[in-house]
Amino acid sequence: RDAALLQQRISDLSAQAAASRAEVLQLSSALDVHAAARKELGQQHLSLHTALATLTAEVRAANSSAGAGKAAALRTALRLAVAEAASSPPSGEGGGLLKEGAVAAA
């Protein structure tokens, strides 16, 4: 009888181990998906930051020249880019700085 109980216990533990391995694989896969999404957000953040820096430089250059109409159009484009950056979730590193810098530039 003890042997049968031990055999049942071994069987139960084996089933639990298999379920745990399956859960680990599932969690690992989910972690990979999240890591890829975070990387993509980081790339989008960098692209937005670069675009904002370029627009800011163009606005400053246009402001210093006689092209008031171009400066106004660039300020509008900059404000739209700032609004887009503010509405997108930050990548977790520097998102707040992006918004603050963009708002200060606008």
Secondary structure as UniProt FT lines:
FT   HELIX           2..64
FT   HELIX           68..87
FT   HELIX           95..105
//
